Amino acid sequence: MGSDQIVDRMGFSANQLILEVGLKDDCDQDLRAAITSKVGSDFISNNASDVVDAVIIWWRDVDGDLVDELVDALTFLSEAGPVWVLTPKVGRLGHVQARDIQDAAPTAGLTQTVSLPVGSNWTATKLVHRKGNKK
């Protein structure tokens, strides 16, 4: 599956503002380019002050506390926007156990919905706001 198809599966569309966290040299540059091409603008960096439509977090097992990073990301995320946690695939340097994401998501007020491969080295996991109980 090509980067453009992956971007479509991830649900990105024109004119979205995307916050990107955790950018390092190992990130998938083709995927990054396909996302920015689709939305029509560059990523917003960590020092954002705008409300964003989605957050992409490049996360490795040595990057610290995922719950803290998710809570920080929610500061800028619109109510309907997803958080995509991109982690190195199994066997790659920095691999994160799926259980780590499953454990962190509810603590941050998020629910995991889907995971998919997004290149030869990365897997993306979509997290969304948990629905509250309405009375």
C-alpha positions as CSV (number, residue, x, y, z in Angstrom):
1,M,0.0,0.0,0.0
2,G,1.4,3.4,-1.0
3,S,1.8,6.4,1.3
4,D,-1.2,8.2,-0.4
5,Q,-3.5,5.2,0.3
6,I,-2.3,5.0,3.9
7,V,-3.0,8.7,4.4
8,D,-6.6,8.1,3.1
9,R,-7.0,5.2,5.5
10,M,-5.8,7.4,8.3
11,G,-8.6,9.8,7.4
12,F,-6.6,12.9,6.7
13,S,-8.2,15.5,4.4
14,A,-7.5,18.9,2.9
15,N,-7.2,22.0,5.2
16,Q,-6.6,20.0,8.4
17,L,-4.2,21.3,11.0
18,I,-1.9,18.5,12.2
19,L,0.3,18.7,15.3
20,E,3.4,16.5,15.0
21,V,5.3,15.4,18.1
22,G,8.5,13.3,18.4
23,L,10.0,14.0,15.0
24,K,13.5,12.5,14.7
25,D,15.7,11.3,11.8
26,D,14.1,7.8,11.9
27,C,10.6,9.0,11.0
28,D,9.1,7.9,7.7
29,Q,9.7,10.9,5.5
30,D,7.5,9.5,2.6
31,L,4.5,9.3,5.0
32,R,5.1,12.8,6.4
33,A,5.2,14.2,2.8
34,A,2.1,12.4,1.8
35,I,0.2,13.7,4.9
36,T,1.3,17.3,4.3
37,S,0.5,17.0,0.6
38,K,-3.0,15.8,1.4
39,V,-3.8,18.4,4.1
40,G,-2.1,21.2,2.1
41,S,0.1,22.6,4.9
42,D,3.1,21.8,7.0
43,F,2.8,20.1,10.4
44,I,2.4,22.3,13.4
45,S,5.2,21.8,15.9
46,N,5.2,21.2,19.7
47,N,5.0,24.9,20.5
48,A,1.5,25.2,19.0
49,S,-1.2,27.5,20.3
50,D,-3.9,26.6,17.7
51,V,-6.6,24.0,18.0
52,V,-5.6,21.1,15.7
53,D,-7.7,18.5,13.8
54,A,-5.3,15.6,14.6
55,V,-2.1,14.8,16.4
56,I,0.7,12.5,15.2
57,I,3.0,11.2,17.8
58,W,6.2,9.4,16.7
59,W,6.9,7.2,19.8
60,R,9.7,4.9,20.7
61,D,10.2,2.8,23.8
62,V,12.9,5.2,25.1
63,D,10.8,8.4,24.7
64,G,9.5,8.6,28.3
65,D,5.9,8.5,29.6
66,L,3.3,8.0,26.9
67,V,0.5,9.1,29.2
68,D,2.1,12.5,29.7
69,E,2.6,12.9,26.0
70,L,-1.0,12.0,25.2
71,V,-2.3,14.4,27.8
72,D,-0.1,17.2,26.5
73,A,-1.4,16.4,22.9
74,L,-5.0,16.7,24.1
75,T,-4.4,20.3,25.1
76,F,-4.5,21.3,21.4
77,L,-6.7,18.6,19.9
78,S,-10.3,19.4,18.8
79,E,-13.0,17.3,20.4
80,A,-13.5,15.1,17.4
81,G,-9.8,14.8,16.4
82,P,-7.8,11.6,16.6
83,V,-4.3,11.0,18.0
84,W,-2.2,8.7,15.9
85,V,0.6,7.1,17.8
86,L,3.3,5.9,15.4
87,T,5.7,3.3,16.8
88,P,8.5,1.2,15.3
89,K,7.3,-2.2,14.1
90,V,8.2,-5.4,16.0
91,G,12.0,-6.1,15.6
92,R,12.8,-2.5,14.9
93,L,14.9,-0.3,17.2
94,G,12.6,1.5,19.6
95,H,9.7,-1.0,19.3
96,V,6.8,-0.3,21.7
97,Q,4.6,-3.1,23.0
98,A,1.0,-2.8,21.9
99,R,0.0,-3.3,25.6
100,D,1.9,0.0,26.5
101,I,-0.4,2.0,24.2
102,Q,-3.5,0.0,25.4
103,D,-2.6,0.9,29.0
104,A,-1.8,4.5,28.4
105,A,-4.8,5.4,26.3
106,P,-7.6,5.1,28.9
107,T,-5.5,6.9,31.5
108,A,-5.3,9.9,29.1
109,G,-9.0,9.7,28.4
110,L,-8.7,8.0,25.0
111,T,-9.8,4.8,23.4
112,Q,-7.8,2.7,20.9
113,T,-9.7,2.0,17.7
114,V,-7.4,0.6,15.0
115,S,-3.8,-0.2,14.2
116,L,-2.3,-0.4,10.8
117,P,1.1,-0.6,9.1
118,V,2.2,2.7,7.7
119,G,5.4,1.8,5.9
120,S,8.2,-0.7,6.3
121,N,9.3,0.5,9.8
122,W,6.2,2.0,11.4
123,T,2.8,1.0,12.8
124,A,0.1,3.6,13.5
125,T,-2.5,3.3,16.3
126,K,-5.5,5.5,16.3
127,L,-6.8,6.9,19.6
128,V,-10.0,8.9,20.0
129,H,-11.7,10.7,22.8
130,R,-13.7,8.3,25.1
131,K,-17.4,8.9,25.0
132,G,-18.7,10.0,28.3
133,N,-21.8,8.6,29.9
134,K,-24.8,10.8,29.2
135,K,-27.7,10.9,31.5
